[in-house]
Amino acid sequence: MSQIFDEVIDRTKTNSVKWNSREELFGSATALPMWVADMDFRNSAQIRLALHKLIDEEILGYASPSNALLESIICWQKERHQMTINKKNLLFSPGVVGALAVCVQALTSPYEGVLIHDPVYTPFSSVVQSNNRRVYRTPLVIENGQYRMDYDHIEKSFKENSIKMFILSNPHNPGGRIWSKEELILLTDLCVQHEVILISDEIHSDLVYTDSSIYSPVSLKEEYKKWVVTLHSASKTFNLAGAKLAFYIVYNDKLKEKIETVQHETEQNSISTFGMVATEAAFSKSKEWHKELMEYLEENRNLVADFFDKEFPEVFYMKPESTYLFWFDASSLHIESDKLTETFIQKGDIALNAGAAYGESSKQFMRLNFACPRSVLEEGLQRIKTVFNSVKH
């Protein structure tokens, strides 16, 4: 099936944010876009067939989640993440970021503290701030080439800043780090001890490589179910960002009731018919596609790591345990952080995510999306090489 992922598809005719916003966002209409986290791969045949069938029914009216959709989520989470879910534990949302906003509104009050990592996915901060809550950051420490949590700093922040919520990227975006069972227990125990609600964003949790295992906090201890809300979607794994469907897994009835109230108030409980159909087809009928995808992505990941080892031995990077995102330190270029994106455009005509968007501690980092055909990836790596060579010399 690798030829499916090798196929180069022209996305410039699809109003793709990734491909059609290059000139607006990066100032170059020809830049190779390896930034925003969607994949340049064709969706599975099963998803496309299910959507064609929906169109053939000829009426796109209101629809509610089917039992088949609910069962596909329940079975997938049980099989992949050892989570036992009942239908009553599920709520739907148009997207994970929207679900984050609802959680902030529903489970905290204005001006209360919310703790996030530094660095971490940019909307964690913006969602908190736009809802008039106070965002606090706890630094991630680099040890043995990967991020580690600073639990003393987390507990200190819990005490000093009256933290009511911790938003966790599990696995970590942009570093690709999978938190171990022991790390998650240490964090969640602190949350329980200090009565802090833990929001676990697990949108990348099905993009795990063969040398790693992933855990969800609610699968580790029964008592955690009182304090944890898990957010998930098929969108990253199956390239369905445009289908607009995510879901909450909530075991605590009181938390669920608060979330439902805000969903009703903000009309954030209405989901796309296309998203429902695509998600059900993804989880129940696209397992073989997913298996082949992960094999292809793992080869891409290793290709990038080997290229950096050979061409830029002085460059620190994090080999992702999950996600299709490669996080590397560009400080050897000796360029100011606010000029890095521009430099990669001017010298290599390649569009990457700037690390400064993820936190103060990652201003010299860049994020590379390698979920693309191998020929495109190889071209992107050569463009990065051009940048390093031109700046150094």
C-alpha positions as a Markdown table, in Angstrom:
| # | Residue | x | y | z |
|---|---|---|---|---|
| 1 | Met | 0.0 | 0.0 | 0.0 |
| 2 | Ser | 3.0 | 2.3 | 0.2 |
| 3 | Gln | 2.3 | 3.5 | -3.3 |
| 4 | Ile | -0.8 | 5.2 | -1.9 |
| 5 | Phe | 1.3 | 7.3 | 0.4 |
| 6 | Asp | 3.9 | 7.9 | -2.3 |
| 7 | Glu | 1.3 | 9.6 | -4.5 |
| 8 | Val | 1.8 | 13.3 | -4.8 |
| 9 | Ile | -1.7 | 15.0 | -4.8 |
| 10 | Asp | -2.1 | 18.6 | -6.0 |
| 11 | Arg | -3.9 | 20.2 | -3.1 |
| 12 | Thr | -3.7 | 23.8 | -4.4 |
| 13 | Lys | -7.1 | 23.3 | -6.0 |
| 14 | Thr | -8.8 | 22.4 | -2.8 |
| 15 | Asn | -8.6 | 25.7 | -0.8 |
| 16 | Ser | -6.1 | 23.9 | 1.5 |
| 17 | Val | -4.9 | 26.1 | 4.4 |
| 18 | Lys | -1.6 | 24.3 | 4.2 |
| 19 | Trp | -1.0 | 24.9 | 0.5 |
| 20 | Asn | -3.2 | 27.9 | -0.4 |
| 21 | Ser | -2.1 | 30.2 | 2.4 |
| 22 | Arg | 1.6 | 30.2 | 1.7 |
| 23 | Glu | 1.8 | 33.7 | 0.2 |
| 24 | Glu | -0.4 | 35.2 | 2.8 |
| 25 | Leu | 1.3 | 33.6 | 5.8 |
| 26 | Phe | 4.9 | 33.2 | 4.6 |
| 27 | Gly | 5.2 | 35.7 | 1.8 |
| 28 | Ser | 6.0 | 33.0 | -0.8 |
| 29 | Ala | 3.6 | 31.3 | -3.1 |
| 30 | Thr | 6.2 | 28.7 | -4.0 |
| 31 | Ala | 7.3 | 27.7 | -0.5 |
| 32 | Leu | 7.1 | 24.0 | 0.3 |
| 33 | Pro | 4.6 | 23.8 | 3.1 |
| 34 | Met | 5.7 | 21.5 | 5.9 |
| 35 | Trp | 4.0 | 23.3 | 8.7 |
| 36 | Val | 0.4 | 22.9 | 9.8 |
| 37 | Ala | -0.5 | 19.4 | 11.1 |
| 38 | Asp | -2.4 | 17.8 | 8.4 |
| 39 | Met | -1.2 | 15.1 | 6.0 |
| 40 | Asp | -0.7 | 15.1 | 2.3 |
| 41 | Phe | -2.2 | 11.6 | 1.9 |
| 42 | Arg | -5.4 | 10.5 | 0.3 |
| 43 | Asn | -8.1 | 9.4 | 2.9 |
| 44 | Ser | -8.8 | 5.7 | 3.2 |
| 45 | Ala | -11.0 | 4.2 | 0.6 |
| 46 | Gln | -13.5 | 3.2 | 3.3 |
| 47 | Ile | -13.9 | 6.8 | 4.5 |
| 48 | Arg | -14.3 | 8.1 | 0.9 |
| 49 | Leu | -16.8 | 5.3 | 0.1 |
| 50 | Ala | -18.9 | 6.1 | 3.2 |
| 51 | Leu | -19.0 | 9.8 | 2.3 |
| 52 | His | -19.9 | 9.0 | -1.3 |
| 53 | Lys | -22.8 | 6.9 | 0.1 |
| 54 | Leu | -23.9 | 9.9 | 2.2 |
| 55 | Ile | -24.0 | 12.1 | -0.9 |
| 56 | Asp | -25.9 | 9.5 | -2.8 |
| 57 | Glu | -28.7 | 9.7 | -0.3 |
| 58 | Glu | -29.3 | 13.2 | -1.7 |
| 59 | Ile | -30.5 | 14.8 | 1.5 |
| 60 | Leu | -28.1 | 16.4 | 3.9 |
| 61 | Gly | -30.5 | 17.2 | 6.7 |
| 62 | Tyr | -30.0 | 17.2 | 10.4 |
| 63 | Ala | -28.6 | 14.0 | 11.8 |
| 64 | Ser | -27.8 | 12.6 | 15.3 |
| 65 | Pro | -24.9 | 10.3 | 16.2 |
| 66 | Ser | -25.6 | 6.8 | 15.3 |
| 67 | Asn | -25.1 | 3.7 | 17.4 |
| 68 | Ala | -22.6 | 2.6 | 14.9 |
| 69 | Leu | -20.5 | 5.8 | 15.5 |
| 70 | Leu | -20.7 | 5.4 | 19.3 |
| 71 | Glu | -19.7 | 1.8 | 19.1 |
| 72 | Ser | -16.8 | 2.5 | 16.8 |
| 73 | Ile | -15.4 | 5.0 | 19.3 |
| 74 | Ile | -16.0 | 2.7 | 22.3 |
| 75 | Cys | -14.3 | -0.3 | 20.6 |
| 76 | Trp | -11.4 | 1.8 | 19.3 |
| 77 | Gln | -10.6 | 3.3 | 22.7 |
| 78 | Lys | -10.9 | -0.1 | 24.4 |
| 79 | Glu | -8.6 | -1.8 | 21.9 |
| 80 | Arg | -6.1 | 1.0 | 21.5 |
| 81 | His | -6.1 | 2.7 | 24.9 |
| 82 | Gln | -7.6 | 0.2 | 27.4 |
| 83 | Met | -10.4 | 2.6 | 28.2 |
| 84 | Thr | -13.8 | 1.2 | 29.1 |
| 85 | Ile | -16.4 | 3.7 | 27.9 |
| 86 | Asn | -20.2 | 3.8 | 28.0 |
| 87 | Lys | -22.2 | 5.8 | 25.6 |
| 88 | Lys | -23.2 | 8.2 | 28.4 |
| 89 | Asn | -19.5 | 9.1 | 28.9 |
| 90 | Leu | -19.3 | 10.6 | 25.4 |
| 91 | Leu | -20.0 | 14.1 | 24.3 |
| 92 | Phe | -19.3 | 15.6 | 20.8 |
| 93 | Ser | -17.7 | 18.8 | 19.6 |
| 94 | Pro | -16.8 | 20.3 | 16.2 |
| 95 | Gly | -13.2 | 20.2 | 17.2 |
| 96 | Val | -10.7 | 19.6 | 20.1 |
| 97 | Val | -9.7 | 23.3 | 20.4 |
| 98 | Gly | -13.4 | 24.2 | 20.6 |
| 99 | Ala | -13.8 | 21.5 | 23.3 |
| 100 | Leu | -10.9 | 23.0 | 25.2 |
| 101 | Ala | -12.6 | 26.3 | 25.2 |
| 102 | Val | -15.8 | 24.8 | 26.5 |
| 103 | Cys | -13.9 | 23.0 | 29.2 |
| 104 | Val | -12.2 | 26.2 | 30.3 |
| 105 | Gln | -15.6 | 28.0 | 30.4 |
| 106 | Ala | -17.4 | 25.2 | 32.1 |
| 107 | Leu | -14.9 | 24.0 | 34.7 |
| 108 | Thr | -13.2 | 27.2 | 35.7 |
| 109 | Ser | -14.3 | 30.8 | 36.6 |
| 110 | Pro | -13.0 | 34.1 | 35.2 |
| 111 | Tyr | -9.5 | 35.0 | 36.4 |
| 112 | Glu | -8.8 | 31.6 | 37.8 |
| 113 | Gly | -5.5 | 29.9 | 37.0 |
| 114 | Val | -4.9 | 27.3 | 34.3 |
| 115 | Leu | -1.5 | 25.6 | 34.0 |
| 116 | Ile | 0.1 | 24.4 | 30.8 |
| 117 | His | 3.5 | 23.3 | 29.7 |
| 118 | Asp | 6.2 | 25.4 | 28.1 |
| 119 | Pro | 6.5 | 24.7 | 25.2 |
| 120 | Val | 3.2 | 23.3 | 24.1 |
| 121 | Tyr | 0.6 | 23.6 | 21.4 |
| 122 | Thr | -0.2 | 27.2 | 20.9 |
| 123 | Pro | -4.0 | 27.2 | 21.3 |
| 124 | Phe | -3.7 | 26.0 | 24.9 |
| 125 | Ser | -2.5 | 29.5 | 25.8 |
| 126 | Ser | -4.8 | 31.5 | 23.5 |
| 127 | Val | -7.9 | 29.6 | 24.6 |
| 128 | Val | -7.3 | 30.3 | 28.2 |
| 129 | Gln | -6.5 | 33.9 | 27.7 |
| 130 | Ser | -9.4 | 34.6 | 25.4 |
| 131 | Asn | -11.8 | 33.3 | 28.1 |
| 132 | Asn | -10.4 | 35.6 | 30.7 |
| 133 | Arg | -8.6 | 33.0 | 32.7 |
| 134 | Arg | -5.0 | 33.4 | 33.9 |
| 135 | Val | -2.5 | 31.2 | 32.0 |
| 136 | Tyr | 0.5 | 29.9 | 33.9 |
| 137 | Arg | 3.4 | 27.8 | 32.4 |
| 138 | Thr | 5.5 | 25.1 | 33.8 |
| 139 | Pro | 8.8 | 24.4 | 32.0 |
| 140 | Leu | 9.6 | 21.1 | 30.4 |
| 141 | Val | 13.2 | 20.1 | 31.0 |
| 142 | Ile | 15.3 | 18.4 | 28.4 |
| 143 | Glu | 16.9 | 15.1 | 29.7 |
| 144 | Asn | 18.4 | 12.4 | 27.5 |
| 145 | Gly | 17.1 | 14.1 | 24.4 |
| 146 | Gln | 13.5 | 14.3 | 25.4 |
| 147 | Tyr | 11.2 | 16.5 | 27.5 |
| 148 | Arg | 10.6 | 15.7 | 31.2 |
| 149 | Met | 8.1 | 17.3 | 33.5 |
| 150 | Asp | 9.2 | 19.4 | 36.5 |
| 151 | Tyr | 6.9 | 18.1 | 39.2 |
| 152 | Asp | 8.2 | 20.3 | 41.9 |
| 153 | His | 7.5 | 23.3 | 39.8 |
| 154 | Ile | 4.0 | 22.0 | 38.9 |
| 155 | Glu | 3.2 | 21.5 | 42.6 |
| 156 | Lys | 4.6 | 24.9 | 43.5 |
| 157 | Ser | 2.4 | 26.5 | 40.8 |
| 158 | Phe | -0.6 | 24.6 | 42.0 |
| 159 | Lys | -0.1 | 26.1 | 45.5 |
| 160 | Glu | 0.9 | 29.6 | 44.7 |
| 161 | Asn | -1.3 | 30.4 | 41.7 |
| 162 | Ser | -4.6 | 28.8 | 42.8 |
| 163 | Ile | -4.6 | 26.6 | 39.7 |
| 164 | Lys | -7.9 | 25.0 | 38.9 |
| 165 | Met | -7.1 | 23.2 | 35.6 |
| 166 | Phe | -4.1 | 21.6 | 34.0 |
| 167 | Ile | -4.2 | 21.1 | 30.2 |
| 168 | Leu | -1.9 | 18.3 | 29.1 |
| 169 | Ser | -0.8 | 17.5 | 25.5 |
| 170 | Asn | -0.7 | 13.7 | 25.6 |
| 171 | Pro | 1.4 | 12.9 | 23.6 |
| 172 | His | 3.2 | 16.2 | 23.5 |
| 173 | Asn | 2.9 | 18.6 | 20.6 |
| 174 | Pro | 5.4 | 19.8 | 19.3 |
| 175 | Gly | 8.0 | 17.5 | 20.9 |
| 176 | Gly | 6.4 | 14.1 | 20.0 |
| 177 | Arg | 7.0 | 12.9 | 23.6 |
| 178 | Ile | 4.9 | 10.1 | 25.0 |
| 179 | Trp | 4.5 | 10.4 | 28.7 |
| 180 | Ser | 5.2 | 7.2 | 30.6 |
| 181 | Lys | 2.8 | 5.5 | 32.9 |
| 182 | Glu | 4.9 | 6.6 | 35.9 |
| 183 | Glu | 5.0 | 10.2 | 34.7 |
| 184 | Leu | 1.2 | 10.4 | 34.2 |
| 185 | Ile | 0.6 | 8.9 | 37.6 |
| 186 | Leu | 2.9 | 11.5 | 39.2 |
| 187 | Leu | 1.1 | 14.3 | 37.4 |
| 188 | Thr | -2.4 | 13.1 | 38.0 |
| 189 | Asp | -1.8 | 12.3 | 41.7 |
| 190 | Leu | -0.7 | 16.0 | 42.1 |
| 191 | Cys | -3.9 | 17.1 | 40.3 |
| 192 | Val | -6.1 | 14.9 | 42.6 |
| 193 | Gln | -4.2 | 16.0 | 45.7 |
| 194 | His | -4.7 | 19.7 | 44.9 |
| 195 | Glu | -8.2 | 19.3 | 43.3 |
| 196 | Val | -7.1 | 20.4 | 39.9 |
| 197 | Ile | -9.1 | 19.2 | 36.9 |
| 198 | Leu | -6.8 | 17.6 | 34.3 |
| 199 | Ile | -7.7 | 18.0 | 30.6 |
| 200 | Ser | -5.9 | 15.4 | 28.5 |
| 201 | Asp | -5.7 | 16.3 | 24.8 |
| 202 | Glu | -5.1 | 12.9 | 23.1 |
| 203 | Ile | -5.7 | 13.9 | 19.5 |
| 204 | His | -2.3 | 12.5 | 18.5 |
| 205 | Ser | -2.5 | 9.4 | 20.6 |
| 206 | Asp | -3.1 | 7.0 | 17.7 |
| 207 | Leu | 0.0 | 8.1 | 15.9 |
| 208 | Val | 2.4 | 6.0 | 18.0 |
| 209 | Tyr | 5.5 | 4.3 | 16.7 |
| 210 | Thr | 6.5 | 0.7 | 17.3 |
| 211 | Asp | 9.1 | 1.5 | 19.8 |
| 212 | Ser | 6.7 | 3.3 | 22.2 |
| 213 | Ser | 3.5 | 2.6 | 24.2 |
| 214 | Ile | 1.0 | 5.3 | 25.1 |
| 215 | Tyr | -1.3 | 5.6 | 28.1 |
| 216 | Ser | -4.4 | 7.7 | 29.0 |
| 217 | Pro | -4.6 | 8.9 | 32.7 |
| 218 | Val | -8.1 | 7.5 | 33.1 |
| 219 | Ser | -6.9 | 4.0 | 32.3 |
| 220 | Leu | -4.4 | 4.0 | 35.1 |
| 221 | Lys | -6.4 | 4.5 | 38.3 |
| 222 | Glu | -10.2 | 4.4 | 38.9 |
| 223 | Glu | -10.1 | 7.5 | 41.1 |
| 224 | Tyr | -8.6 | 9.6 | 38.2 |
| 225 | Lys | -12.0 | 9.4 | 36.4 |
| 226 | Lys | -13.4 | 11.9 | 38.8 |
| 227 | Trp | -10.7 | 14.5 | 37.8 |
| 228 | Val | -9.9 | 13.9 | 34.2 |
| 229 | Val | -11.6 | 14.9 | 31.0 |
| 230 | Thr | -10.1 | 13.3 | 27.8 |
| 231 | Leu | -10.4 | 14.9 | 24.4 |
| 232 | His | -9.9 | 13.0 | 21.2 |
| 233 | Ser | -10.7 | 13.0 | 17.5 |
| 234 | Ala | -10.0 | 10.9 | 14.4 |
| 235 | Ser | -8.9 | 14.0 | 12.6 |
| 236 | Lys | -5.1 | 13.8 | 13.0 |
| 237 | Thr | -4.9 | 10.0 | 12.6 |
| 238 | Phe | -7.1 | 9.7 | 9.6 |
| 239 | Asn | -6.6 | 13.2 | 8.1 |
| 240 | Leu | -10.1 | 14.4 | 8.7 |
| 241 | Ala | -9.5 | 17.9 | 10.0 |
| 242 | Gly | -12.1 | 19.3 | 7.6 |
| 243 | Ala | -14.8 | 16.9 | 8.7 |
| 244 | Lys | -15.1 | 18.7 | 12.0 |
| 245 | Leu | -15.8 | 16.2 | 14.7 |
| 246 | Ala | -14.1 | 15.5 | 18.1 |
| 247 | Phe | -15.4 | 14.0 | 21.3 |
| 248 | Tyr | -15.0 | 14.3 | 25.1 |
| 249 | Ile | -14.7 | 11.3 | 27.3 |
| 250 | Val | -16.1 | 12.3 | 30.7 |
| 251 | Tyr | -16.8 | 9.9 | 33.6 |
| 252 | Asn | -17.7 | 12.4 | 36.3 |
| 253 | Asp | -21.4 | 13.3 | 35.9 |
| 254 | Lys | -21.0 | 16.7 | 37.5 |
| 255 | Leu | -18.2 | 17.7 | 35.1 |
| 256 | Lys | -20.2 | 16.3 | 32.2 |
| 257 | Glu | -23.3 | 18.3 | 33.2 |
| 258 | Lys | -21.2 | 21.5 | 33.4 |
| 259 | Ile | -19.8 | 20.9 | 30.0 |
| 260 | Glu | -23.2 | 20.1 | 28.5 |
| 261 | Thr | -24.5 | 23.4 | 29.9 |
| 262 | Val | -21.9 | 25.5 | 28.2 |
| 263 | Gln | -22.2 | 23.5 | 25.0 |
| 264 | His | -25.9 | 24.4 | 25.0 |
| 265 | Glu | -25.2 | 28.0 | 25.8 |
| 266 | Thr | -22.6 | 28.4 | 23.0 |
| 267 | Glu | -24.2 | 26.0 | 20.5 |
| 268 | Gln | -21.0 | 23.9 | 20.6 |
| 269 | Asn | -22.9 | 20.6 | 20.6 |
| 270 | Ser | -23.8 | 20.6 | 17.0 |
| 271 | Ile | -21.6 | 18.4 | 14.8 |
| 272 | Ser | -21.2 | 17.7 | 11.2 |
| 273 | Thr | -23.0 | 14.9 | 9.4 |
| 274 | Phe | -19.9 | 14.4 | 7.3 |
| 275 | Gly | -17.8 | 14.2 | 10.5 |
| 276 | Met | -20.0 | 11.5 | 12.0 |
| 277 | Val | -19.9 | 9.3 | 8.9 |
| 278 | Ala | -16.2 | 9.8 | 8.3 |
| 279 | Thr | -15.3 | 9.1 | 12.0 |
| 280 | Glu | -17.3 | 5.9 | 12.1 |
| 281 | Ala | -15.7 | 4.7 | 8.9 |
| 282 | Ala | -12.3 | 5.6 | 10.2 |
| 283 | Phe | -12.5 | 3.8 | 13.5 |
| 284 | Ser | -14.5 | 0.7 | 12.3 |
| 285 | Lys | -13.3 | 0.2 | 8.8 |
| 286 | Ser | -9.9 | 1.8 | 8.2 |
| 287 | Lys | -7.6 | -0.2 | 10.6 |
| 288 | Glu | -5.5 | -1.6 | 7.7 |
| 289 | Trp | -5.0 | 1.9 | 6.3 |
| 290 | His | -3.9 | 3.1 | 9.7 |
| 291 | Lys | -1.4 | 0.2 | 10.0 |
| 292 | Glu | 0.1 | 1.0 | 6.6 |
| 293 | Leu | 0.1 | 4.7 | 7.5 |
| 294 | Met | 2.1 | 4.2 | 10.6 |
| 295 | Glu | 4.7 | 2.0 | 8.8 |
| 296 | Tyr | 5.1 | 4.8 | 6.2 |
| 297 | Leu | 5.4 | 7.5 | 8.8 |
| 298 | Glu | 7.9 | 5.6 | 10.8 |
| 299 | Glu | 10.1 | 5.3 | 7.7 |
| 300 | Asn | 9.7 | 9.0 | 7.1 |
| 301 | Arg | 10.6 | 9.7 | 10.8 |
| 302 | Asn | 13.7 | 7.6 | 10.5 |
| 303 | Leu | 14.7 | 9.3 | 7.2 |
| 304 | Val | 14.5 | 12.7 | 8.8 |
| 305 | Ala | 16.5 | 11.7 | 11.9 |
| 306 | Asp | 19.2 | 10.0 | 9.7 |
| 307 | Phe | 19.4 | 13.0 | 7.5 |
| 308 | Phe | 19.9 | 15.3 | 10.4 |
| 309 | Asp | 22.5 | 13.0 | 12.0 |
| 310 | Lys | 24.5 | 12.9 | 8.7 |
| 311 | Glu | 24.1 | 16.5 | 7.5 |
| 312 | Phe | 23.7 | 18.5 | 10.8 |
| 313 | Pro | 25.4 | 16.5 | 13.6 |
| 314 | Glu | 25.6 | 19.7 | 15.7 |
| 315 | Val | 21.8 | 20.2 | 15.6 |
| 316 | Phe | 19.8 | 18.9 | 18.6 |
| 317 | Tyr | 16.4 | 17.4 | 17.7 |
| 318 | Met | 13.8 | 15.2 | 19.4 |
| 319 | Lys | 13.0 | 12.0 | 17.6 |
| 320 | Pro | 9.2 | 11.8 | 18.0 |
| 321 | Glu | 7.8 | 8.8 | 19.8 |
| 322 | Ser | 4.4 | 9.9 | 18.4 |
| 323 | Thr | 2.9 | 12.4 | 16.0 |
| 324 | Tyr | 4.3 | 13.2 | 12.5 |
| 325 | Leu | 6.1 | 16.3 | 13.8 |
| 326 | Phe | 9.9 | 16.8 | 14.0 |
| 327 | Trp | 11.1 | 19.3 | 16.5 |
| 328 | Phe | 14.6 | 20.6 | 16.0 |
| 329 | Asp | 16.8 | 23.3 | 17.5 |
| 330 | Ala | 18.0 | 25.9 | 14.9 |
| 331 | Ser | 20.2 | 27.9 | 17.3 |
| 332 | Ser | 23.3 | 26.8 | 15.5 |
| 333 | Leu | 22.3 | 29.2 | 12.7 |
| 334 | His | 22.8 | 32.1 | 15.2 |
| 335 | Ile | 19.7 | 33.9 | 13.9 |
| 336 | Glu | 17.2 | 35.9 | 16.1 |
| 337 | Ser | 14.1 | 33.9 | 16.8 |
| 338 | Asp | 11.8 | 36.3 | 15.1 |
| 339 | Lys | 13.8 | 36.0 | 11.9 |
| 340 | Leu | 13.9 | 32.2 | 11.7 |
| 341 | Thr | 10.8 | 31.6 | 9.7 |
| 342 | Glu | 11.8 | 34.3 | 7.3 |
| 343 | Thr | 15.2 | 32.8 | 6.9 |
| 344 | Phe | 13.9 | 29.4 | 6.0 |
| 345 | Ile | 11.7 | 31.0 | 3.4 |
| 346 | Gln | 14.3 | 33.3 | 1.9 |
| 347 | Lys | 17.2 | 30.7 | 1.9 |
| 348 | Gly | 15.3 | 27.5 | 1.3 |
| 349 | Asp | 11.7 | 28.4 | 0.3 |
| 350 | Ile | 10.3 | 26.1 | 2.9 |
| 351 | Ala | 7.5 | 26.9 | 5.4 |
| 352 | Leu | 7.9 | 25.5 | 8.9 |
| 353 | Asn | 6.3 | 26.4 | 12.3 |
| 354 | Ala | 8.4 | 28.7 | 14.4 |
| 355 | Gly | 9.1 | 27.4 | 17.9 |
| 356 | Ala | 8.5 | 30.8 | 19.4 |
| 357 | Ala | 4.7 | 30.2 | 19.1 |
| 358 | Tyr | 4.9 | 27.3 | 21.5 |
| 359 | Gly | 6.6 | 29.1 | 24.4 |
| 360 | Glu | 9.5 | 31.1 | 25.7 |
| 361 | Ser | 11.8 | 28.1 | 26.1 |
| 362 | Ser | 11.6 | 27.1 | 22.4 |
| 363 | Lys | 12.3 | 30.3 | 20.5 |
| 364 | Gln | 15.1 | 28.7 | 18.6 |
| 365 | Phe | 13.2 | 25.6 | 17.6 |
| 366 | Met | 11.4 | 24.8 | 14.4 |
| 367 | Arg | 8.6 | 22.2 | 13.7 |
| 368 | Leu | 8.6 | 20.1 | 10.6 |
| 369 | Asn | 5.6 | 18.1 | 9.4 |
| 370 | Phe | 6.8 | 14.9 | 7.7 |
| 371 | Ala | 3.4 | 13.5 | 6.9 |
| 372 | Cys | 3.9 | 13.7 | 3.1 |
| 373 | Pro | 5.0 | 11.6 | 0.2 |
| 374 | Arg | 8.7 | 10.6 | 0.5 |
| 375 | Ser | 9.7 | 12.5 | -2.6 |
| 376 | Val | 8.2 | 15.7 | -1.1 |
| 377 | Leu | 10.0 | 15.0 | 2.2 |
| 378 | Glu | 13.3 | 14.5 | 0.5 |
| 379 | Glu | 12.9 | 17.8 | -1.3 |
| 380 | Gly | 12.1 | 19.5 | 2.0 |
| 381 | Leu | 15.2 | 18.1 | 3.6 |
| 382 | Gln | 17.3 | 19.3 | 0.8 |
| 383 | Arg | 15.8 | 22.8 | 1.2 |
| 384 | Ile | 16.6 | 22.7 | 4.9 |
| 385 | Lys | 20.2 | 21.7 | 4.0 |
| 386 | Thr | 20.3 | 24.7 | 1.7 |
| 387 | Val | 19.3 | 27.0 | 4.6 |
| 388 | Phe | 22.0 | 25.6 | 6.9 |
| 389 | Asn | 24.7 | 25.7 | 4.3 |
| 390 | Ser | 23.9 | 29.2 | 3.1 |
| 391 | Val | 23.7 | 30.7 | 6.5 |
| 392 | Lys | 26.8 | 29.0 | 7.9 |
| 393 | His | 28.9 | 29.9 | 4.9 |
